[in-house]
């Protein structure tokens, strides 16, 4: 298993893997647009701007022995959250006449490096890949002069909360993202 910063060649695979999370979130956009349309919009957004939320430059990937992406973690400093979806929103409005914000709720707390998402393929689960991705995210956060890393975990997922607590994360607040309740957890680096 190789854990490394994502490269441009990984972009399509990491967007596809990220769709797993979008499916679980039950985003309102899917009431109006197909998964294929939303994926096409994301693909165009990341090709257009490095400032896009799911651009490969914000990702750390896990690759198996066949060089296939089996896990991805996206993250960024809290100060960047406000600009990350501008390109996507323009594309959704111009190409698909979709004018609502995909992510209207702030997910970050001040002064943290935010772990936006982490997902591992079903076949690769249970191998410690998530932990390795998080450890690499901690290194990246330190390199970006951050002393705290934060994440949100769905209140309906106590197993994940226990995992993050075992890795040193502590609950620091509650937030709503869309219609879901989340616990915000942080770890001092």
C-alpha positions in Angstrom: 0.0 0.0 0.0 1.3 3.4 -1.0 0.1 6.6 0.7 1.0 9.8 -1.2 -0.3 13.2 -2.4 -2.7 12.7 -5.3 -1.6 13.4 -8.8 -3.5 14.7 -11.8 -3.8 11.2 -13.2 -5.7 10.2 -10.0 -8.4 12.9 -10.4 -11.1 10.8 -12.1 -10.7 7.9 -9.7 -10.8 10.2 -6.6 -14.0 11.9 -7.8 -15.6 8.6 -8.4 -14.7 7.4 -5.0 -15.9 10.6 -3.4 -19.3 9.9 -4.9 -19.7 7.3 -2.2 -19.9 10.0 0.3 -22.2 12.2 -1.8 -24.6 9.3 -2.0 -24.7 8.9 1.8 -25.3 12.6 2.3 -28.5 12.6 0.2 -27.7 16.0 -1.3 -30.6 18.0 -2.6 -28.9 18.5 -6.0 -29.7 14.9 -6.9 -33.4 15.7 -6.8 -32.8 17.9 -9.9 -29.6 16.5 -11.6 -28.4 13.1 -12.3 -25.2 11.6 -10.7 -23.6 11.8 -14.1 -24.4 15.5 -14.5 -23.0 16.3 -11.0 -19.9 14.2 -11.7 -19.4 16.1 -15.0 -19.7 19.4 -13.2 -17.1 18.4 -10.6 -14.8 17.1 -13.4 -15.1 20.4 -15.2 -14.6 22.4 -12.0 -11.4 20.7 -11.0 -10.1 20.9 -14.6 -10.9 24.7 -14.5 -9.6 25.7 -11.1 -7.1 24.4 -8.6 -9.1 26.2 -6.0 -12.0 23.6 -6.3 -12.8 21.6 -3.2 -12.1 18.2 -4.7 -9.0 19.2 -6.9 -6.3 16.5 -6.7 -3.9 19.0 -5.1 -6.1 18.9 -1.9 -6.0 15.1 -1.8 -4.0 12.3 -0.3 -4.5 8.9 -1.8 -3.9 5.3 -0.9 -3.0 3.0 -3.8 -2.8 -0.7 -3.9 -0.1 -2.9 -5.5 -1.8 -2.4 -8.9 -1.5 1.4 -8.5 -5.3 1.7 -8.2 -6.7 4.4 -5.9 -8.4 2.5 -3.0 -8.7 5.5 -0.6 -8.8 9.3 -0.6 -8.7 12.1 1.9 -9.4 15.7 1.0 -8.5 18.6 3.3 -7.6 22.2 3.4 -7.0 25.2 5.8 -10.2 26.6 7.2 -9.5 30.0 5.6 -10.0 28.4 2.1 -13.5 27.1 2.6 -15.3 30.1 1.3 -13.8 30.0 -2.2 -13.7 26.2 -2.8 -17.0 25.9 -4.5 -17.1 29.1 -6.6 -16.1 27.4 -9.9 -18.5 24.5 -9.4 -21.4 26.8 -8.6 -20.8 28.8 -11.7 -20.7 25.6 -13.8 -23.9 24.3 -12.2 -25.6 27.6 -12.9 -24.4 28.1 -16.4 -24.6 24.5 -17.7 -27.4 23.0 -15.7 -29.5 26.0 -14.5 -28.9 24.9 -10.9 -28.7 28.0 -8.7 -28.6 26.7 -5.1 -25.4 26.3 -3.2 -24.4 22.7 -3.1 -22.7 23.2 0.3 -24.2 26.2 2.0 -23.3 25.3 5.6 -19.8 26.1 6.9 -18.1 22.9 8.0 -14.9 24.3 9.5 -13.9 25.8 12.9 -11.4 28.7 13.0 -7.7 28.0 12.9 -7.8 24.4 11.8 -6.7 22.3 8.9 -10.0 20.7 7.9 -10.3 17.1 6.9 -13.2 17.5 4.5 -13.7 13.8 3.6 -12.2 10.4 3.8 -13.3 7.3 1.9 -11.9 3.9 1.3 -13.3 1.3 -1.2 -15.3 -1.6 0.3 -12.6 -4.1 -0.8 -9.9 -2.1 1.0 -11.7 -1.5 4.3 -10.3 -3.0 7.5 -6.7 -2.6 6.5 -5.9 0.5 8.4 -5.9 2.7 5.3 -8.1 5.4 6.9 -5.7 5.7 9.8 -2.7 6.0 7.4 -4.5 8.7 5.4 -5.2 10.7 8.6 -1.6 10.4 9.8 -0.5 11.8 6.4 -3.1 14.6 6.7 -1.6 15.5 10.1 1.9 15.8 8.5 0.4 18.0 5.7 -1.4 20.2 8.2 1.9 20.8 10.1 3.6 21.6 6.8 0.9 24.2 6.2 1.7 25.7 9.7 -1.5 24.4 11.4 -1.6 23.3 15.0 -5.0 21.7 14.9 -6.8 19.3 12.5 -10.5 19.1 12.6 -13.3 17.0 11.1 -17.0 16.3 11.3 -18.5 12.9 12.0 -22.1 12.0 11.4 -23.9 11.6 14.7 -25.4 8.4 13.3 -21.9 6.9 13.0 -20.7 6.1 16.5 -18.1 3.6 15.2 -16.3 6.4 13.3 -16.5 8.7 16.4 -14.8 5.9 18.4 -12.1 5.5 15.7 -11.4 9.3 15.6 -11.3 9.4 19.5 -8.8 6.5 19.4 -6.6 8.6 17.1 -6.6 11.5 19.5 -9.5 13.6 18.3 -11.8 15.2 20.9 -15.4 16.4 20.4 -15.5 20.2 20.4 -19.0 21.0 19.1 -22.1 20.1 17.2 -23.1 21.4 13.7 -25.7 20.8 11.1 -24.6 20.1 7.5 -27.7 20.1 5.3 -30.2 18.0 7.2 -27.7 15.9 9.1 -26.3 16.4 12.6 -22.5 16.1 13.1 -20.1 16.2 15.9 -17.0 18.4 15.2 -13.8 16.8 16.5 -10.3 18.3 16.7 -6.8 17.1 17.4 -4.0 19.3 18.5 -0.8 18.5 16.5 
